[in-house]
Amino acid sequence: MAKNIKFSNLDRKKSIETLSKTKYDLVVIGGGITGGGIALDAASRGLKVALVEKGDFASGTSS
């Protein structure tokens, strides 16, 4: 099962270091409805997924 890791702007440097030290099958840029859906689908299929979002998850409008 996928682990949820919460990152904030306060620990951006630490977040980048953590992401760079880990191998992922898929990196999704953008946490809108499309990016979130793709990340969820890939994780449910057993892929190791990183979702990278510049703000709060799903905080903006989506396509």
mmCIF file of the N, C-alpha and C atoms, coordinates in Angstrom:
data_MODEL
# 
_entry.id   MODEL 
# 
loop_
_atom_site.group_PDB 
_atom_site.id 
_atom_site.type_symbol 
_atom_site.label_atom_id 
_atom_site.label_alt_id 
_atom_site.label_comp_id 
_atom_site.label_asym_id 
_atom_site.label_entity_id 
_atom_site.label_seq_id 
_atom_site.pdbx_PDB_ins_code 
_atom_site.Cartn_x 
_atom_site.Cartn_y 
_atom_site.Cartn_z 
_atom_site.occupancy 
_atom_site.B_iso_or_equiv 
_atom_site.pdbx_formal_charge 
_atom_site.auth_seq_id 
_atom_site.auth_comp_id 
_atom_site.auth_asym_id 
_atom_site.auth_atom_id 
_atom_site.pdbx_PDB_model_num 
ATOM 1   N N  . MET A 1 1  ? 0.837  -1.178 0.000   1.00 0.00 ? 1  MET A N  1 
ATOM 2   C CA . MET A 1 1  ? 0.000  0.000  0.000   1.00 0.00 ? 1  MET A CA 1 
ATOM 3   C C  . MET A 1 1  ? 0.885  1.245  0.000   1.00 0.00 ? 1  MET A C  1 
ATOM 4   N N  . ALA A 1 2  ? 0.433  2.267  -0.656  1.00 0.00 ? 2  ALA A N  1 
ATOM 5   C CA . ALA A 1 2  ? 1.212  3.500  -0.774  1.00 0.00 ? 2  ALA A CA 1 
ATOM 6   C C  . ALA A 1 2  ? 1.251  4.245  0.555   1.00 0.00 ? 2  ALA A C  1 
ATOM 7   N N  . LYS A 1 3  ? 2.406  4.865  0.822   1.00 0.00 ? 3  LYS A N  1 
ATOM 8   C CA . LYS A 1 3  ? 2.549  5.708  2.007   1.00 0.00 ? 3  LYS A CA 1 
ATOM 9   C C  . LYS A 1 3  ? 2.246  7.139  1.607   1.00 0.00 ? 3  LYS A C  1 
ATOM 10  N N  . ASN A 1 4  ? 1.543  7.841  2.451   1.00 0.00 ? 4  ASN A N  1 
ATOM 11  C CA . ASN A 1 4  ? 1.288  9.254  2.230   1.00 0.00 ? 4  ASN A CA 1 
ATOM 12  C C  . ASN A 1 4  ? 2.316  10.050 3.011   1.00 0.00 ? 4  ASN A C  1 
ATOM 13  N N  . ILE A 1 5  ? 3.027  10.926 2.321   1.00 0.00 ? 5  ILE A N  1 
ATOM 14  C CA . ILE A 1 5  ? 4.022  11.774 2.960   1.00 0.00 ? 5  ILE A CA 1 
ATOM 15  C C  . ILE A 1 5  ? 3.584  13.213 2.750   1.00 0.00 ? 5  ILE A C  1 
ATOM 16  N N  . LYS A 1 6  ? 3.436  13.957 3.820   1.00 0.00 ? 6  LYS A N  1 
ATOM 17  C CA . LYS A 1 6  ? 3.012  15.345 3.722   1.00 0.00 ? 6  LYS A CA 1 
ATOM 18  C C  . LYS A 1 6  ? 4.235  16.253 3.756   1.00 0.00 ? 6  LYS A C  1 
ATOM 19  N N  . PHE A 1 7  ? 4.346  17.110 2.757   1.00 0.00 ? 7  PHE A N  1 
ATOM 20  C CA . PHE A 1 7  ? 5.435  18.070 2.684   1.00 0.00 ? 7  PHE A CA 1 
ATOM 21  C C  . PHE A 1 7  ? 4.855  19.474 2.777   1.00 0.00 ? 7  PHE A C  1 
ATOM 22  N N  . SER A 1 8  ? 5.570  20.371 3.429   1.00 0.00 ? 8  SER A N  1 
ATOM 23  C CA . SER A 1 8  ? 5.155  21.765 3.496   1.00 0.00 ? 8  SER A CA 1 
ATOM 24  C C  . SER A 1 8  ? 6.266  22.636 2.932   1.00 0.00 ? 8  SER A C  1 
ATOM 25  N N  . ASN A 1 9  ? 5.940  23.900 2.706   1.00 0.00 ? 9  ASN A N  1 
ATOM 26  C CA . ASN A 1 9  ? 6.945  24.834 2.206   1.00 0.00 ? 9  ASN A CA 1 
ATOM 27  C C  . ASN A 1 9  ? 8.080  25.018 3.202   1.00 0.00 ? 9  ASN A C  1 
ATOM 28  N N  . LEU A 1 10 ? 7.797  24.795 4.484   1.00 0.00 ? 10 LEU A N  1 
ATOM 29  C CA . LEU A 1 10 ? 8.811  25.002 5.514   1.00 0.00 ? 10 LEU A CA 1 
ATOM 30  C C  . LEU A 1 10 ? 9.963  24.006 5.404   1.00 0.00 ? 10 LEU A C  1 
ATOM 31  N N  . ASP A 1 11 ? 9.677  22.814 4.920   1.00 0.00 ? 11 ASP A N  1 
ATOM 32  C CA . ASP A 1 11 ? 10.744 21.823 4.801   1.00 0.00 ? 11 ASP A CA 1 
ATOM 33  C C  . ASP A 1 11 ? 10.992 21.442 3.344   1.00 0.00 ? 11 ASP A C  1 
ATOM 34  N N  . ARG A 1 12 ? 10.914 22.429 2.459   1.00 0.00 ? 12 ARG A N  1 
ATOM 35  C CA . ARG A 1 12 ? 11.101 22.217 1.020   1.00 0.00 ? 12 ARG A CA 1 
ATOM 36  C C  . ARG A 1 12 ? 12.449 21.565 0.716   1.00 0.00 ? 12 ARG A C  1 
ATOM 37  N N  . LYS A 1 13 ? 13.520 22.050 1.325   1.00 0.00 ? 13 LYS A N  1 
ATOM 38  C CA . LYS A 1 13 ? 14.848 21.499 1.060   1.00 0.00 ? 13 LYS A CA 1 
ATOM 39  C C  . LYS A 1 13 ? 14.901 20.024 1.448   1.00 0.00 ? 13 LYS A C  1 
ATOM 40  N N  . LYS A 1 14 ? 14.376 19.709 2.614   1.00 0.00 ? 14 LYS A N  1 
ATOM 41  C CA . LYS A 1 14 ? 14.347 18.318 3.074   1.00 0.00 ? 14 LYS A CA 1 
ATOM 42  C C  . LYS A 1 14 ? 13.494 17.457 2.137   1.00 0.00 ? 14 LYS A C  1 
ATOM 43  N N  . SER A 1 15 ? 12.389 18.006 1.670   1.00 0.00 ? 15 SER A N  1 
ATOM 44  C CA . SER A 1 15 ? 11.515 17.280 0.747   1.00 0.00 ? 15 SER A CA 1 
ATOM 45  C C  . SER A 1 15 ? 12.230 16.951 -0.551  1.00 0.00 ? 15 SER A C  1 
ATOM 46  N N  . ILE A 1 16 ? 12.952 17.909 -1.094  1.00 0.00 ? 16 ILE A N  1 
ATOM 47  C CA . ILE A 1 16 ? 13.688 17.697 -2.336  1.00 0.00 ? 16 ILE A CA 1 
ATOM 48  C C  . ILE A 1 16 ? 14.773 16.648 -2.137  1.00 0.00 ? 16 ILE A C  1 
ATOM 49  N N  . GLU A 1 17 ? 15.463 16.696 -1.011  1.00 0.00 ? 17 GLU A N  1 
ATOM 50  C CA . GLU A 1 17 ? 16.488 15.686 -0.717  1.00 0.00 ? 17 GLU A CA 1 
ATOM 51  C C  . GLU A 1 17 ? 15.870 14.290 -0.632  1.00 0.00 ? 17 GLU A C  1 
ATOM 52  N N  . THR A 1 18 ? 14.739 14.181 0.043   1.00 0.00 ? 18 THR A N  1 
ATOM 53  C CA . THR A 1 18 ? 14.058 12.888 0.172   1.00 0.00 ? 18 THR A CA 1 
ATOM 54  C C  . THR A 1 18 ? 13.633 12.367 -1.191  1.00 0.00 ? 18 THR A C  1 
ATOM 55  N N  . LEU A 1 19 ? 13.044 13.223 -2.003  1.00 0.00 ? 19 LEU A N  1 
ATOM 56  C CA . LEU A 1 19 ? 12.612 12.808 -3.344  1.00 0.00 ? 19 LEU A CA 1 
ATOM 57  C C  . LEU A 1 19 ? 13.791 12.381 -4.208  1.00 0.00 ? 19 LEU A C  1 
ATOM 58  N N  . SER A 1 20 ? 14.904 13.087 -4.099  1.00 0.00 ? 20 SER A N  1 
ATOM 59  C CA . SER A 1 20 ? 16.057 12.783 -4.955  1.00 0.00 ? 20 SER A CA 1 
ATOM 60  C C  . SER A 1 20 ? 16.779 11.501 -4.553  1.00 0.00 ? 20 SER A C  1 
ATOM 61  N N  . LYS A 1 21 ? 16.570 11.026 -3.338  1.00 0.00 ? 21 LYS A N  1 
ATOM 62  C CA . LYS A 1 21 ? 17.243 9.813  -2.864  1.00 0.00 ? 21 LYS A CA 1 
ATOM 63  C C  . LYS A 1 21 ? 16.408 8.550  -3.090  1.00 0.00 ? 21 LYS A C  1 
ATOM 64  N N  . THR A 1 22 ? 15.225 8.701  -3.624  1.00 0.00 ? 22 THR A N  1 
ATOM 65  C CA . THR A 1 22 ? 14.309 7.577  -3.779  1.00 0.00 ? 22 THR A CA 1 
ATOM 66  C C  . THR A 1 22 ? 14.034 7.331  -5.251  1.00 0.00 ? 22 THR A C  1 
ATOM 67  N N  . LYS A 1 23 ? 13.964 6.050  -5.639  1.00 0.00 ? 23 LYS A N  1 
ATOM 68  C CA . LYS A 1 23 ? 13.605 5.697  -7.013  1.00 0.00 ? 23 LYS A CA 1 
ATOM 69  C C  . LYS A 1 23 ? 12.097 5.521  -7.104  1.00 0.00 ? 23 LYS A C  1 
ATOM 70  N N  . TYR A 1 24 ? 11.518 6.103  -8.132  1.00 0.00 ? 24 TYR A N  1 
ATOM 71  C CA . TYR A 1 24 ? 10.084 5.997  -8.373  1.00 0.00 ? 24 TYR A CA 1 
ATOM 72  C C  . TYR A 1 24 ? 9.854  5.411  -9.754  1.00 0.00 ? 24 TYR A C  1 
ATOM 73  N N  . ASP A 1 25 ? 8.746  4.690  -9.896  1.00 0.00 ? 25 ASP A N  1 
ATOM 74  C CA . ASP A 1 25 ? 8.335  4.209  -11.206 1.00 0.00 ? 25 ASP A CA 1 
ATOM 75  C C  . ASP A 1 25 ? 7.684  5.330  -11.996 1.00 0.00 ? 25 ASP A C  1 
ATOM 76  N N  . LEU A 1 26 ? 7.032  6.243  -11.289 1.00 0.00 ? 26 LEU A N  1 
ATOM 77  C CA . LEU A 1 26 ? 6.302  7.332  -11.927 1.00 0.00 ? 26 LEU A CA 1 
ATOM 78  C C  . LEU A 1 26 ? 6.352  8.565  -11.040 1.00 0.00 ? 26 LEU A C  1 
ATOM 79  N N  . VAL A 1 27 ? 6.645  9.706  -11.640 1.00 0.00 ? 27 VAL A N  1 
ATOM 80  C CA . VAL A 1 27 ? 6.564  10.988 -10.942 1.00 0.00 ? 27 VAL A CA 1 
ATOM 81  C C  . VAL A 1 27 ? 5.491  11.805 -11.649 1.00 0.00 ? 27 VAL A C  1 
ATOM 82  N N  . VAL A 1 28 ? 4.479  12.205 -10.906 1.00 0.00 ? 28 VAL A N  1 
ATOM 83  C CA . VAL A 1 28 ? 3.382  12.998 -11.446 1.00 0.00 ? 28 VAL A CA 1 
ATOM 84  C C  . VAL A 1 28 ? 3.581  14.434 -10.988 1.00 0.00 ? 28 VAL A C  1 
ATOM 85  N N  . ILE A 1 29 ? 3.583  15.350 -11.946 1.00 0.00 ? 29 ILE A N  1 
ATOM 86  C CA . ILE A 1 29 ? 3.730  16.772 -11.642 1.00 0.00 ? 29 ILE A CA 1 
ATOM 87  C C  . ILE A 1 29 ? 2.341  17.397 -11.700 1.00 0.00 ? 29 ILE A C  1 
ATOM 88  N N  . GLY A 1 30 ? 1.851  17.848 -10.566 1.00 0.00 ? 30 GLY A N  1 
ATOM 89  C CA . GLY A 1 30 ? 0.539  18.484 -10.501 1.00 0.00 ? 30 GLY A CA 1 
ATOM 90  C C  . GLY A 1 30 ? -0.460 17.620 -9.766  1.00 0.00 ? 30 GLY A C  1 
ATOM 91  N N  . GLY A 1 31 ? -1.072 18.179 -8.744  1.00 0.00 ? 31 GLY A N  1 
ATOM 92  C CA . GLY A 1 31 ? -2.010 17.441 -7.914  1.00 0.00 ? 31 GLY A CA 1 
ATOM 93  C C  . GLY A 1 31 ? -3.458 17.811 -8.148  1.00 0.00 ? 31 GLY A C  1 
ATOM 94  N N  . GLY A 1 32 ? -3.780 18.198 -9.378  1.00 0.00 ? 32 GLY A N  1 
ATOM 95  C CA . GLY A 1 32 ? -5.183 18.448 -9.709  1.00 0.00 ? 32 GLY A CA 1 
ATOM 96  C C  . GLY A 1 32 ? -5.923 17.131 -9.865  1.00 0.00 ? 32 GLY A C  1 
ATOM 97  N N  . ILE A 1 33 ? -7.132 17.197 -10.382 1.00 0.00 ? 33 ILE A N  1 
ATOM 98  C CA . ILE A 1 33 ? -7.947 15.995 -10.523 1.00 0.00 ? 33 ILE A CA 1 
ATOM 99  C C  . ILE A 1 33 ? -7.289 14.978 -11.452 1.00 0.00 ? 33 ILE A C  1 
ATOM 100 N N  . THR A 1 34 ? -6.655 15.433 -12.512 1.00 0.00 ? 34 THR A N  1 
ATOM 101 C CA . THR A 1 34 ? -6.007 14.513 -13.448 1.00 0.00 ? 34 THR A CA 1 
ATOM 102 C C  . THR A 1 34 ? -4.758 13.897 -12.834 1.00 0.00 ? 34 THR A C  1 
ATOM 103 N N  . GLY A 1 35 ? -3.872 14.718 -12.293 1.00 0.00 ? 35 GLY A N  1 
ATOM 104 C CA . GLY A 1 35 ? -2.648 14.207 -11.681 1.00 0.00 ? 35 GLY A CA 1 
ATOM 105 C C  . GLY A 1 35 ? -2.926 13.310 -10.494 1.00 0.00 ? 35 GLY A C  1 
ATOM 106 N N  . GLY A 1 36 ? -3.876 13.706 -9.668  1.00 0.00 ? 36 GLY A N  1 
ATOM 107 C CA . GLY A 1 36 ? -4.240 12.892 -8.513  1.00 0.00 ? 36 GLY A CA 1 
ATOM 108 C C  . GLY A 1 36 ? -4.826 11.554 -8.922  1.00 0.00 ? 36 GLY A C  1 
ATOM 109 N N  . GLY A 1 37 ? -5.658 11.578 -9.959  1.00 0.00 ? 37 GLY A N  1 
ATOM 110 C CA . GLY A 1 37 ? -6.254 10.338 -10.453 1.00 0.00 ? 37 GLY A CA 1 
ATOM 111 C C  . GLY A 1 37 ? -5.231 9.395  -11.043 1.00 0.00 ? 37 GLY A C  1 
ATOM 112 N N  . ILE A 1 38 ? -4.301 9.950  -11.808 1.00 0.00 ? 38 ILE A N  1 
ATOM 113 C CA . ILE A 1 38 ? -3.244 9.124  -12.401 1.00 0.00 ? 38 ILE A CA 1 
ATOM 114 C C  . ILE A 1 38 ? -2.355 8.540  -11.311 1.00 0.00 ? 38 ILE A C  1 
ATOM 115 N N  . ALA A 1 39 ? -1.991 9.362  -10.329 1.00 0.00 ? 39 ALA A N  1 
ATOM 116 C CA . ALA A 1 39 ? -1.149 8.875  -9.228  1.00 0.00 ? 39 ALA A CA 1 
ATOM 117 C C  . ALA A 1 39 ? -1.855 7.760  -8.454  1.00 0.00 ? 39 ALA A C  1 
ATOM 118 N N  . LEU A 1 40 ? -3.130 7.933  -8.179  1.00 0.00 ? 40 LEU A N  1 
ATOM 119 C CA . LEU A 1 40 ? -3.901 6.920  -7.457  1.00 0.00 ? 40 LEU A CA 1 
ATOM 120 C C  . LEU A 1 40 ? -3.989 5.624  -8.259  1.00 0.00 ? 40 LEU A C  1 
ATOM 121 N N  . ASP A 1 41 ? -4.285 5.744  -9.549  1.00 0.00 ? 41 ASP A N  1 
ATOM 122 C CA . ASP A 1 41 ? -4.400 4.559  -10.400 1.00 0.00 ? 41 ASP A CA 1 
ATOM 123 C C  . ASP A 1 41 ? -3.076 3.802  -10.461 1.00 0.00 ? 41 ASP A C  1 
ATOM 124 N N  . ALA A 1 42 ? -1.987 4.535  -10.672 1.00 0.00 ? 42 ALA A N  1 
ATOM 125 C CA . ALA A 1 42 ? -0.669 3.891  -10.769 1.00 0.00 ? 42 ALA A CA 1 
ATOM 126 C C  . ALA A 1 42 ? -0.285 3.218  -9.451  1.00 0.00 ? 42 ALA A C  1 
ATOM 127 N N  . ALA A 1 43 ? -0.534 3.895  -8.326  1.00 0.00 ? 43 ALA A N  1 
ATOM 128 C CA . ALA A 1 43 ? -0.207 3.314  -7.019  1.00 0.00 ? 43 ALA A CA 1 
ATOM 129 C C  . ALA A 1 43 ? -1.048 2.069  -6.751  1.00 0.00 ? 43 ALA A C  1 
ATOM 130 N N  . SER A 1 44 ? -2.313 2.097  -7.166  1.00 0.00 ? 44 SER A N  1 
ATOM 131 C CA . SER A 1 44 ? -3.174 0.930  -6.944  1.00 0.00 ? 44 SER A CA 1 
ATOM 132 C C  . SER A 1 44 ? -2.756 -0.255 -7.804  1.00 0.00 ? 44 SER A C  1 
ATOM 133 N N  . ARG A 1 45 ? -1.985 0.002  -8.862  1.00 0.00 ? 45 ARG A N  1 
ATOM 134 C CA . ARG A 1 45 ? -1.455 -1.060 -9.718  1.00 0.00 ? 45 ARG A CA 1 
ATOM 135 C C  . ARG A 1 45 ? -0.076 -1.531 -9.251  1.00 0.00 ? 45 ARG A C  1 
ATOM 136 N N  . GLY A 1 46 ? 0.389  -0.991 -8.126  1.00 0.00 ? 46 GLY A N  1 
ATOM 137 C CA . GLY A 1 46 ? 1.643  -1.444 -7.548  1.00 0.00 ? 46 GLY A CA 1 
ATOM 138 C C  . GLY A 1 46 ? 2.869  -0.627 -7.903  1.00 0.00 ? 46 GLY A C  1 
ATOM 139 N N  . LEU A 1 47 ? 2.692  0.469  -8.640  1.00 0.00 ? 47 LEU A N  1 
ATOM 140 C CA . LEU A 1 47 ? 3.835  1.321  -8.972  1.00 0.00 ? 47 LEU A CA 1 
ATOM 141 C C  . LEU A 1 47 ? 4.187  2.212  -7.781  1.00 0.00 ? 47 LEU A C  1 
ATOM 142 N N  . LYS A 1 48 ? 5.462  2.522  -7.659  1.00 0.00 ? 48 LYS A N  1 
ATOM 143 C CA . LYS A 1 48 ? 5.923  3.462  -6.632  1.00 0.00 ? 48 LYS A CA 1 
ATOM 144 C C  . LYS A 1 48 ? 5.811  4.855  -7.241  1.00 0.00 ? 48 LYS A C  1 
ATOM 145 N N  . VAL A 1 49 ? 4.966  5.689  -6.665  1.00 0.00 ? 49 VAL A N  1 
ATOM 146 C CA . VAL A 1 49 ? 4.589  6.965  -7.270  1.00 0.00 ? 49 VAL A CA 1 
ATOM 147 C C  . VAL A 1 49 ? 4.948  8.128  -6.353  1.00 0.00 ? 49 VAL A C  1 
ATOM 148 N N  . ALA A 1 50 ? 5.477  9.192  -6.954  1.00 0.00 ? 50 ALA A N  1 
ATOM 149 C CA . ALA A 1 50 ? 5.662  10.468 -6.256  1.00 0.00 ? 50 ALA A CA 1 
ATOM 150 C C  . ALA A 1 50 ? 4.759  11.490 -6.931  1.00 0.00 ? 50 ALA A C  1 
ATOM 151 N N  . LEU A 1 51 ? 4.009  12.219 -6.148  1.00 0.00 ? 51 LEU A N  1 
ATOM 152 C CA . LEU A 1 51 ? 3.157  13.289 -6.654  1.00 0.00 ? 51 LEU A CA 1 
ATOM 153 C C  . LEU A 1 51 ? 3.755  14.605 -6.176  1.00 0.00 ? 51 LEU A C  1 
ATOM 154 N N  . VAL A 1 52 ? 4.093  15.479 -7.097  1.00 0.00 ? 52 VAL A N  1 
ATOM 155 C CA . VAL A 1 52 ? 4.725  16.758 -6.768  1.00 0.00 ? 52 VAL A CA 1 
ATOM 156 C C  . VAL A 1 52 ? 3.744  17.874 -7.104  1.00 0.00 ? 52 VAL A C  1 
ATOM 157 N N  . GLU A 1 53 ? 3.452  18.701 -6.118  1.00 0.00 ? 53 GLU A N  1 
ATOM 158 C CA . GLU A 1 53 ? 2.494  19.792 -6.269  1.00 0.00 ? 53 GLU A CA 1 
ATOM 159 C C  . GLU A 1 53 ? 3.088  21.042 -5.640  1.00 0.00 ? 53 GLU A C  1 
ATOM 160 N N  . LYS A 1 54 ? 2.945  22.176 -6.312  1.00 0.00 ? 54 LYS A N  1 
ATOM 161 C CA . LYS A 1 54 ? 3.541  23.411 -5.793  1.00 0.00 ? 54 LYS A CA 1 
ATOM 162 C C  . LYS A 1 54 ? 2.749  24.025 -4.641  1.00 0.00 ? 54 LYS A C  1 
ATOM 163 N N  . GLY A 1 55 ? 1.475  23.710 -4.547  1.00 0.00 ? 55 GLY A N  1 
ATOM 164 C CA . GLY A 1 55 ? 0.653  24.256 -3.469  1.00 0.00 ? 55 GLY A CA 1 
ATOM 165 C C  . GLY A 1 55 ? -0.024 23.134 -2.719  1.00 0.00 ? 55 GLY A C  1 
ATOM 166 N N  . ASP A 1 56 ? -1.150 23.446 -2.109  1.00 0.00 ? 56 ASP A N  1 
ATOM 167 C CA . ASP A 1 56 ? -1.933 22.412 -1.436  1.00 0.00 ? 56 ASP A CA 1 
ATOM 168 C C  . ASP A 1 56 ? -2.522 21.474 -2.474  1.00 0.00 ? 56 ASP A C  1 
ATOM 169 N N  . PHE A 1 57 ? -2.630 20.201 -2.126  1.00 0.00 ? 57 PHE A N  1 
ATOM 170 C CA . PHE A 1 57 ? -3.191 19.204 -3.030  1.00 0.00 ? 57 PHE A CA 1 
ATOM 171 C C  . PHE A 1 57 ? -4.600 19.614 -3.440  1.00 0.00 ? 57 PHE A C  1 
ATOM 172 N N  . ALA A 1 58 ? -4.826 19.661 -4.746  1.00 0.00 ? 58 ALA A N  1 
ATOM 173 C CA . ALA A 1 58 ? -6.131 19.978 -5.334  1.00 0.00 ? 58 ALA A CA 1 
ATOM 174 C C  . ALA A 1 58 ? -6.651 21.355 -4.916  1.00 0.00 ? 58 ALA A C  1 
ATOM 175 N N  . SER A 1 59 ? -5.759 22.302 -4.682  1.00 0.00 ? 59 SER A N  1 
ATOM 176 C CA . SER A 1 59 ? -6.199 23.619 -4.215  1.00 0.00 ? 59 SER A CA 1 
ATOM 177 C C  . SER A 1 59 ? -6.686 24.518 -5.346  1.00 0.00 ? 59 SER A C  1 
ATOM 178 N N  . GLY A 1 60 ? -6.241 24.254 -6.558  1.00 0.00 ? 60 GLY A N  1 
ATOM 179 C CA . GLY A 1 60 ? -6.636 25.082 -7.688  1.00 0.00 ? 60 GLY A CA 1 
ATOM 180 C C  . GLY A 1 60 ? -7.693 24.410 -8.533  1.00 0.00 ? 60 GLY A C  1 
ATOM 181 N N  . THR A 1 61 ? -7.969 25.034 -9.649  1.00 0.00 ? 61 THR A N  1 
ATOM 182 C CA . THR A 1 61 ? -8.916 24.419 -10.570 1.00 0.00 ? 61 THR A CA 1 
ATOM 183 C C  . THR A 1 61 ? -8.216 23.328 -11.357 1.00 0.00 ? 61 THR A C  1 
ATOM 184 N N  . SER A 1 62 ? -8.981 22.403 -11.852 1.00 0.00 ? 62 SER A N  1 
ATOM 185 C CA . SER A 1 62 ? -8.418 21.264 -12.573 1.00 0.00 ? 62 SER A CA 1 
ATOM 186 C C  . SER A 1 62 ? -8.959 21.219 -13.983 1.00 0.00 ? 62 SER A C  1 
ATOM 187 N N  . SER A 1 63 ? -8.246 20.464 -14.823 1.00 0.00 ? 63 SER A N  1 
ATOM 188 C CA . SER A 1 63 ? -8.687 20.320 -16.212 1.00 0.00 ? 63 SER A CA 1 
ATOM 189 C C  . SER A 1 63 ? -9.823 19.339 -16.309 1.00 0.00 ? 63 SER A C  1 
# 
